[in-house]
Amino acid sequence: MKSKVIVLTILSAFTMMSSFVWAQPSPSKVATTDDNFGTSFNNGPCIDRAPNGTVMALFGTSANHNNSVMWTTYDDLFETWNPPQVLDEGTPTRSTPSLFADNNNVFHATWSRNWVIYYAQYDGLQWSTPVQVQKDTLASNQNSIIVDSNGYIWIAWSTYYQSDDSLENIFISHSTDNGATWSDADTLFTDIVPGIVTSNFSVPYLAADHSGKVGVTVREKDSDVSSKYQLYFQEYDGAQWGAPEALSASLHDSIDCYQASLCYDFNNKRHVALYTDEADWSDVSKGQIYYTSKVDGEDWTFPVAITADPGGVADYPAIAIADNDVMYVTYLQQSFDSGAGARNVFYVTSNDGGMTWSDTVKVSNSPTNLILRGPNIGTHPRAAGVGGTSFEGGADLFWIEDDTTEADGYSMYYARIPWVNPTAVEARNNGSIPDAFQLTQNYPNPFNPVTHIEFQLPVSAKVQLKVYNMLGREVASLIDKDMTAGYYKMTFDASDLASGVYFYRLMTDSYVATYKMILMK
């Protein structure tokens, strides 16, 4: 009897302990490395968070650690990062790992081993055997990875380490069988000015929309247009790759445009964060992070500055978008309050589709210039409760900085951008007025916990948009006001509701429509 009491007591204590909501420290030291290229340039995130809450980070090491790619996960219970483990050895100093978590909680990783691109996946228990992606031996690096809406895996890479000035390209390959086999590589971009890619790191950045499209951004110098560096975008439409498009055509002839980061929202609109060389501007304050976007059938918007920091020394942005279409952008910026203009990690957010941006927020507090390897941002910002019991919601950041307290010389750090709620109703007018009332099916559906509801009004009207449970009881009033004619999108966050079937109803004096939606937590 006594032993049973002890067991019950222990179980009771554990149950109480596990009911607490732990707060993952931010920022926190993840691991150490002897490689100042441990995360390399922003070719793609080295951190991501799966739907079940597992957060993983990848980084590279150098000679003192056998030129390895290391991986680690965060332990919710003990509130600490697990000791890093070796994913692969024999990589070059610049292994440039990239990571992506799919909807089935599988992590997909790519890296360069001896200048050849490799791939492996982690199913929650173990890593698969690494497989070679590229079918040649060109010196390859700066690889980026995503999984598209069809479940196909895509990896892009650069052969900028080729010394022959003739085979320096951006290549891409994909797998339709979960990484077992890989397609022959497509050539996306060819170095127009021989030798430029080799010395200036033309870095691809991949993203995927929700309809089978895949996009990539890259930097290149085109002597036929300008002596300045330019940024390009290229997209796969589900059947073939389209022609390269200039991201910043309005700036090309006057300033250097550098690395760009890409994401798609739920309407498949493209969003890009980029940076320019502040030395090119007559006004140094213009050396900021810029934002541009594009919808189908239209040109890229004129790049607008989304930061306004003293001195204008901002670079290496990374952008991510949450299921509620809120965008998160992190970057490096000189921080004069740290002394001597030291670079630190900052971020901005937009809760209205890129129309306005928050004030800048500093995350790190390094007294010295951070290594010029931009901070990573996980592809999947997630709401609290979706990203793990200890996760308070938001975007995951990961970066490298000097660390004199460690024998390796550098440390990897983690931080979190807090979750941001979107503007409740977004007008989506394009200059035209709809000819009829309409309510459409929410998307995504099923959802967890955020979904979008679109409707249109041909005339001004008193509008009510309400949510009901299976018993017909009202559980949320989303809109109850006069609205002008136009197209609208409502973002609904059901974090406070239980899983189940719900109904949403749009009501005006002359129109009523109801749709079913499914919340699956």
C-alpha positions in Angstrom: 0.0 0.0 0.0 2.8 2.4 0.8 4.4 2.0 -2.5 1.1 2.7 -4.3 0.8 5.9 -2.4 4.3 7.0 -3.4 3.5 6.2 -7.1 0.2 8.1 -6.9 2.0 11.1 -5.3 4.6 11.2 -8.0 2.0 10.9 -10.7 0.0 13.6 -9.1 3.0 15.9 -8.9 3.9 15.3 -12.5 0.3 16.0 -13.6 0.3 19.3 -11.8 3.7 20.2 -13.2 2.7 19.3 -16.8 -0.4 21.5 -16.5 1.8 24.6 -16.2 2.4 26.6 -19.4 6.1 27.0 -19.6 7.5 30.2 -21.2 10.4 29.5 -23.6 13.1 32.0 -22.7 13.7 34.6 -25.4 16.5 35.2 -26.3 18.3 32.1 -25.2 21.6 30.4 -26.1 21.0 27.3 -28.2 24.5 25.9 -28.9 28.1 26.9 -29.7 30.0 26.6 -32.9 33.5 27.2 -34.2 32.3 28.3 -37.6 31.3 31.9 -38.2 29.4 30.7 -41.3 27.3 28.4 -39.0 24.0 29.7 -40.6 25.6 31.4 -43.6 23.6 33.9 -45.6 19.8 34.0 -45.8 19.4 31.2 -48.4 16.6 29.8 -46.2 15.8 29.3 -42.5 17.8 27.1 -40.3 14.9 26.9 -37.8 11.3 25.9 -38.1 8.4 24.8 -35.9 6.1 21.8 -36.7 2.3 21.8 -36.0 2.8 19.5 -33.0 5.1 22.1 -31.4 8.5 20.6 -32.1 11.0 23.4 -32.9 14.3 22.4 -34.5 17.4 24.3 -35.4 20.3 23.4 -37.8 23.8 24.9 -37.9 27.2 24.1 -39.2 30.6 23.6 -37.5 34.2 23.8 -38.7 37.4 21.8 -38.3 37.3 21.4 -34.5 34.0 19.6 -34.9 34.8 17.5 -38.0 33.0 19.9 -40.3 29.5 18.8 -39.2 25.9 19.8 -39.7 24.3 19.8 -36.2 20.7 19.7 -35.1 18.9 20.3 -31.9 15.3 20.6 -30.5 13.8 22.5 -27.6 12.7 20.5 -24.6 9.4 22.0 -23.3 9.5 20.1 -20.0 12.9 21.2 -18.9 12.9 24.6 -20.7 16.2 24.1 -22.4 17.7 23.2 -25.8 18.8 19.6 -26.1 22.5 18.9 -26.6 23.2 19.2 -30.4 23.7 16.0 -32.4 25.5 15.3 -35.6 23.3 15.1 -38.7 26.2 14.7 -41.2 30.0 15.0 -41.2 32.5 15.8 -43.9 30.8 19.0 -44.9 32.8 22.0 -46.0 33.2 25.0 -43.7 30.2 26.6 -45.4 27.6 23.8 -45.1 24.7 26.2 -45.5 21.9 24.0 -44.0 18.3 24.9 -44.6 15.2 23.4 -42.8 11.4 23.1 -43.4 8.7 21.5 -41.3 5.7 20.1 -43.2 2.1 19.7 -42.1 2.7 16.1 -41.0 5.4 17.1 -38.4 8.2 15.9 -40.6 11.4 18.1 -40.8 13.1 18.3 -44.2 16.8 19.4 -44.3 19.3 20.1 -47.0 23.0 21.0 -46.8 26.3 20.9 -48.8 28.6 18.0 -48.2 32.0 18.4 -49.9 30.2 21.0 -52.2 27.5 18.5 -53.2 23.8 19.0 -52.1 22.3 16.4 -49.8 18.9 15.8 -48.3 17.4 14.0 -45.3 14.2 14.0 -43.2 13.3 13.6 -39.6 10.0 11.9 -38.7 10.1 12.6 -35.0 12.1 9.5 -34.1 15.1 9.4 -36.4 16.7 10.9 -39.5 16.6 9.1 -42.8 19.8 8.2 -44.6 21.1 11.3 -46.4 20.7 11.1 -50.2 22.5 13.1 -52.9 20.2 15.6 -54.7 22.3 16.9 -57.5 23.4 14.6 -60.2 26.7 16.3 -61.0 29.8 17.3 -59.1 29.7 21.1 -59.6 30.8 23.0 -56.5 27.4 23.7 -54.9 26.3 25.6 -51.8 23.7 28.2 -50.5 20.8 25.7 -50.8 17.2 26.4 -49.9 14.3 24.0 -49.3 10.5 24.0 -49.1 7.6 21.6 -49.4 4.8 22.8 -51.7 1.0 22.4 -51.4 1.2 19.0 -53.3 3.7 17.6 -50.8 6.6 17.8 -53.4 10.0 18.7 -51.9 12.0 21.4 -53.7 15.7 22.3 -53.2 17.5 25.2 -55.0 21.2 25.8 -54.9 24.0 27.9 -56.3 27.2 26.7 -58.0 29.0 30.0 -57.2 32.1 28.1 -56.0 32.8 26.9 -59.6 36.1 28.5 -60.7 35.6 28.1 -64.4 33.5 31.2 -64.9 31.1 29.2 -67.1 29.0 26.9 -64.9 27.9 29.3 -62.3 24.1 28.9 -62.1 21.1 28.6 -59.8 19.7 25.1 -60.1 16.6 23.5 -58.7 15.4 19.9 -58.3 12.3 18.4 -56.8 11.1 15.1 -55.4 7.6 13.7 -55.8 8.2 10.6 -53.7 9.1 12.0 -50.3 12.8 12.5 -51.0 13.6 9.0 -52.3 14.4 10.2 -55.8 15.1 13.6 -57.3 14.4 15.1 -60.7 17.1 16.3 -63.1 18.0 19.9 -62.2 16.4 22.8 -63.9 18.6 25.9 -64.5 16.8 28.9 -63.1 19.5 31.7 -63.4 22.7 31.8 -65.3 25.5 34.1 -64.3 25.3 36.8 -67.0 28.7 38.4 -66.0 31.2 35.5 -65.6 32.8 35.5 -62.2 30.3 37.7 -60.5 28.4 34.9 -58.8 31.6 33.4 -57.6 32.7 36.4 -55.7 29.4 37.9 -54.6 27.2 35.0 -53.4 24.1 34.8 -55.6 21.8 33.3 -52.9 18.4 31.6 -53.8 15.5 31.8 -51.4 12.5 29.5 -51.9 8.8 29.8 -51.0 5.6 28.0 -52.0 2.0 29.2 -52.3 -1.2 27.3 -51.6 -2.0 26.3 -55.2 1.1 24.4 -56.3 3.2 27.4 -57.3 6.9 27.7 -56.2 8.8 30.9 -56.2 12.5 31.8 -55.9 14.4 35.1 -55.4 18.0 35.6 -56.4 20.6 38.4 -56.8 22.5 39.0 -60.0 24.4 41.6 -62.0 23.1 42.3 -65.5 25.6 44.3 -67.5 23.0 44.8 -70.3 20.8 46.8 -67.9 23.0 48.4 -65.3 26.3 48.1 -63.5 24.3 47.6 -60.2 23.3 44.4 -58.6 19.7 43.4 -59.1 17.1 41.1 -57.6 15.0 38.7 -59.6 12.0 36.5 -59.0 11.1 33.4 -60.9 8.0 31.2 -60.4 6.9 27.7 -61.2 3.2 27.7 -62.1 2.6 24.0 -61.5 3.8 23.0 -65.0 6.8 25.0 -65.9 9.1 27.9 -64.8 8.3 31.3 -66.0 10.8 34.0 -67.1 12.7 35.9 -64.5 11.1 39.2 -63.2 12.9 42.2 -61.9 11.9 42.7 -58.2 13.1 46.3 -58.0 13.2 47.6 -61.6 12.6 51.2 -60.4 15.8 51.1 -58.3 18.1 49.1 -60.6 19.8 51.9 -62.4 20.7 53.9 -59.3 21.5 51.6 -56.4 22.7 48.1 -55.6 19.9 45.7 -54.5 21.0 42.8 -52.5 19.5 39.6 -50.8 15.7 39.1 -50.9 13.4 36.9 -48.9 10.0 35.6 -50.1 6.7 34.4 -48.8 3.1 33.9 -50.1 -0.1 34.7 -48.3 -3.4 32.6 -48.4 -4.5 34.5 -51.5 -1.2 33.5 -53.1 0.0 37.1 -53.2 3.8 37.3 -53.2 5.6 39.3 -50.5 9.3 40.2 -50.6 11.7 41.9 -48.1 15.0 43.1 -49.6 17.8 45.4 -48.7 20.0 47.9 -50.6 23.5 49.2 -50.2 23.2 52.3 -48.0 26.4 53.7 -49.5 24.6 54.1 -52.8 22.1 56.6 -51.4 22.9 60.3 -51.1 20.8 60.2 -47.9 22.3 57.5 -45.8 19.0 57.0 -43.9 17.6 55.4 -47.0 19.8 52.3 -46.5 16.9 50.4 -45.0 14.8 47.2 -45.4 12.4 47.5 -48.3 9.1 45.7 -49.1 7.5 44.9 -52.4 4.5 42.7 -53.4 2.7 41.3 -56.4 -0.7 39.8 -57.3 -1.5 37.9 -60.4 -1.7 40.0 -63.5 0.0 43.1 -62.0 3.6 44.4 -61.7 5.6 44.4 -58.5 4.8 47.3 -56.3 7.3 50.2 -55.9 9.6 49.1 -53.0 8.9 51.1 -49.8 11.1 51.3 -46.7 9.7 49.4 -43.8 12.4 50.4 -41.4 13.6 53.9 -40.4 16.6 53.4 -38.3 19.4 55.9 -37.6 22.3 55.6 -40.0 20.5 53.5 -42.4 22.7 50.4 -42.0 20.2 47.6 -42.3 20.7 44.4 -44.1 20.0 40.6 -44.5 16.2 40.5 -44.0 14.1 37.4 -43.7 10.3 37.4 -44.1 7.7 34.9 -42.9 3.9 34.9 -42.9 1.5 33.3 -40.4 -1.9 31.6 -41.2 -3.6 34.8 -40.3 -1.6 36.6 -43.0 0.4 38.7 -40.5 4.0 39.2 -41.8 7.2 39.1 -39.7 10.5 40.5 -40.9 13.8 40.2 -39.1 17.1 41.8 -40.1 20.5 43.1 -38.9 20.8 46.8 -38.1 23.4 49.0 -36.5 22.3 49.6 -32.9 23.9 52.8 -31.5 22.7 52.2 -28.0 25.1 49.2 -27.9 28.1 51.4 -28.6 30.2 51.9 -31.7 27.3 51.2 -34.0 27.3 47.5 -33.3 24.9 45.4 -35.4 22.0 43.6 -33.7 18.9 41.6 -34.6 15.7 43.7 -35.1 12.2 42.9 -36.4 9.1 44.6 -37.7 5.6 43.2 -38.3 2.6 44.0 -40.5 -0.9 43.1 -39.5 -2.7 44.5 -42.6 -1.1 42.8 -45.6 1.9 45.1 -45.9 0.1 48.4 -46.0 1.6 49.5 -42.7 4.5 48.3 -40.5 5.2 48.4 -36.8 8.1 50.3 -35.2 11.4 48.4 -35.1 12.1 46.3 -32.1 15.6 45.2 -31.1 15.9 41.5 -30.1 19.6 40.8 -29.4 22.0 42.9 -27.3 25.5 42.2 -28.7 28.2 44.7 -27.7 30.0 43.9 -31.0 29.1 43.7 -34.6 27.1 40.5 -35.3 28.5 38.2 -37.9 27.2 39.2 -41.3 25.0 36.1 -41.5 21.4 37.4 -41.3 19.1 36.2 -38.6 16.9 33.2 -39.7 13.1 33.3 -39.3 11.1 30.1 -39.2 8.8 29.6 -42.2 5.8 28.9 -39.9 4.9 31.5 -37.3 2.3 29.8 -35.1 -0.4 30.8 -32.6 0.0 29.9 -28.9 -1.2 26.4 -28.2 -0.5 25.3 -31.8 3.3 25.7 -31.6 3.7 23.7 -28.4 2.6 24.0 -24.8 5.5 26.2 -23.9 5.2 28.4 -27.0 3.4 31.7 -26.5 2.8 32.3 -30.2 4.8 34.1 -32.8 7.8 33.7 -35.1 11.0 31.8 -34.3 14.4 33.6 -34.8 17.8 32.0 -34.9 21.2 33.7 -35.4 25.0 33.5 -34.7 27.2 36.0 -32.9 30.6 36.3 -31.4 30.9 34.8 -27.9 34.1 35.3 -25.9 32.7 33.2 -23.1 32.8 30.0 -25.2 35.9 28.1 -26.3 34.3 27.7 -29.8 34.2 31.5 -30.2 30.6 31.7 -31.5 27.1 30.9 -30.1 23.8 30.2 -31.8 20.9 32.2 -30.2 17.1 31.8 -30.3 14.4 34.5 -29.8 10.7 34.9 -30.5 8.7 37.6 -32.2 5.4 37.7 -30.2 2.2 36.7 -32.0 0.4 39.5 -33.8 -3.3 39.6 -34.5 -4.4 40.9 -37.9 -6.6 43.9 -38.6 -10.1 42.6 -38.2 -11.5 43.4 -41.6 -9.3 44.2 -44.6 -10.8 46.0 -47.6 -9.7 44.3 -50.7 -11.1 46.8 -53.2 -9.4 47.0 -56.6 -11.2 50.0 -57.9 -14.4 48.1 -58.9 -17.7 47.6 -57.2 -19.2 44.0 -57.1 -22.6 43.6 -58.8 -24.1 41.3 -56.2 -23.9 40.3 -52.5 -21.7 37.2 -51.9 -20.3 35.2 -49.0 -17.7 32.5 -49.8 -16.4 29.4 -48.1 -13.8 30.1 -45.5 -10.2 29.1 -46.0 -8.4 27.1 -44.9 -11.1 24.7 -43.9 -10.7 22.7 -41.7 -8.6 25.2 -39.8 -6.6 25.7 -36.6 -7.1 28.2 -35.1 -7.2 31.0 -37.8 -9.3 31.1 -40.9 -10.3 33.8 -43.4 -13.8 34.7 -44.6 -14.4 36.8 -47.7 -17.5 38.6 -48.8 -18.7 41.4 -51.1 -21.2 44.2 -50.9 -22.7 45.8 -54.1 -24.1 48.7 -52.0 -23.5 50.2 -48.6 -25.3 48.2 -45.9 -25.6 47.4 -42.2 -23.6 44.1 -42.0 -23.6 41.4 -39.4 -21.2 38.5 -39.5 -21.7 36.0 -36.7 -20.5 32.5 -35.8 -22.8 29.8 -34.3 -22.2 26.4 -32.8 -24.1 23.2 -33.7 -26.9 24.1 -31.2 -27.4 27.4 -33.0 -26.0 29.5 -30.1 -23.9 32.5 -31.1 -20.3 32.1 -30.1 -18.7 35.1 -31.9 -19.8 38.4 -33.4 -17.3 39.3 -36.0 -18.9 42.3 -37.6 -21.9 44.4 -36.6 -21.7 47.8 -38.3 -22.4 49.9 -41.4 -20.1 49.1 -44.3 -19.5 50.7 -47.8 -19.8 48.7 -51.0 -16.7 46.7 -51.9 -14.7 43.4 -51.4 -13.7 42.4 -47.8 -11.7 39.7 -46.0 -12.4 38.9 -42.4 -9.8 37.0 -40.3 -11.3 34.9 -37.6 -9.2 33.6 -34.7 -10.9 30.7 -32.9 -8.3 30.1 -30.3 -10.9 30.4 -27.5 -13.3 27.8 -29.1 -13.2 24.0 -28.8 -12.8 21.7 -31.8 -15.9 21.1 -33.7 -18.3 22.2 -36.5 -19.5 25.8 -36.6 -21.6 28.0 -38.9 -20.9 31.5 -39.9 -23.7 33.8 -41.3 -23.6 37.1 -43.2 -26.7 39.2 -42.8 -27.9 42.4 -44.4 -31.4 43.9 -44.9 -31.6 42.1 -48.3 -29.1 39.2 -48.1 -28.5 36.2 -45.8 -25.9 33.4 -46.4 -24.6 30.7 -44.1 -21.6 28.4 -44.5 -20.2 25.5 -42.4 -16.6 25.5 -41.1 -14.6 22.9 -39.1 -12.2 23.8 -36.3 -9.6 21.0 -35.7 -7.2 21.5 -32.8 
